[in-house]
Amino acid sequence: MQREINTIIDRALKEDLSDKDLTTNILFTKDKVSEAYIMTREKALICGVNIVKHIFRRLDPCMKIICYKNNGDLVDKNTKIISFRGKTRALLSGERTALNFLSYLSGISTLTYQYVHKVRHHPVQILDTRKTTPGLRVLEKMAVRTGGGYNHRFNLNEMVMIKDNHRITHEREAPIQEAIEKVRKRTHKQVCVEVDNMAEFKHALEAEPDIILLDNMDCGRMRKAVKLRNASGKLCLLEASGGVNLKTVLKIAKTGVDRISVGALTHSPSMIDFTMEFI
């Protein structure tokens, strides 16, 4: 995983041509040394400090770095996060790339924290989805974990997830049980099946997959599903998904579901405002 993260960082530095910073290379000599620090301009749950350190050490292996805050720390506005002493060229050339990662990943971790905090009094997990930025999934899911959330599958091979399009394409009238039985014969990995209504839910419950995904169900139906699952003695987890937001997540948690997956964690975070100041 670290190797993949390093590749993403190197690609970002290459994208910005950090080694060919025209303005900086003209104005400052190679041996010029400066001091600087990064601070947040708003309350946030920090994620990406390790990325920032890697970026500046990549540009200046001798860079002196002091971290005042670490991943997972909840900080107030105007809090100093990290300080540097090293080559001026490295600090100026890496500034925007470092702030971009820190702002974006802290946005995801902060949003995740808000969801987790909303349901803190209920035994339910907040999960991400595969609605991630192509090529950045490993970082985005790291940010979700930092915010207190859990990761859904990383890729299509991690678990079996039978959604409505799989059933329709496989055989329009085939019972859900048949699809579950078919995959059980081929793999021992977790099996999750998506259902849209109570009739489908009852069929899925009989087949006892590991997880039943309650897609876009209202709270009344979710409560009924939880009640039926509990009465049946089945061990499958119930996961709510579809249209979840900060206004609805607590109501969903109160239905008794085990998991709530939230695509917004990775597809709609607001970037946190950070600034880098030179001393």
Number of C-alpha atoms within 10 A of each C-alpha: 8 9 8 13 17 15 12 17 20 14 12 18 20 12 10 14 13 20 15 11 15 11 11 18 15 9 8 13 12 11 10 11 15 16 17 17 19 23 17 21 15 14 15 25 26 27 32 25 22 12 21 23 19 18 25 25 18 17 19 17 13 12 19 15 18 13 15 12 16 15 16 21 15 16 16 13 13 14 17 19 20 19 19 20 18 22 23 22 26 25 27 20 24 25 19 16 21 24 20 18 21 24 22 22 31 31 28 33 31 29 26 29 23 16 25 23 13 17 19 13 11 15 12 18 20 26 25 25 20 18 14 19 12 8 11 12 18 17 24 25 27 18 31 27 21 24 29 19 24 22 18 16 16 14 9 9 9 12 16 20 20 19 15 16 11 14 18 11 8 11 11 11 8 11 13 22 17 13 18 20 13 10 16 15 8 8 11 10 13 14 20 23 28 24 22 14 16 15 9 16 20 16 14 25 22 13 16 21 21 17 21 23 26 25 19 16 20 15 17 10 15 25 18 14 24 17 14 15 20 12 9 11 8 15 13 19 17 21 24 27 20 16 14 18 14 15 10 12 20 19 14 24 25 16 20 20 23 18 21 24 23 26 19 20 29 26 16 13 17 16 18 23 19 21 16 20 12 14 9
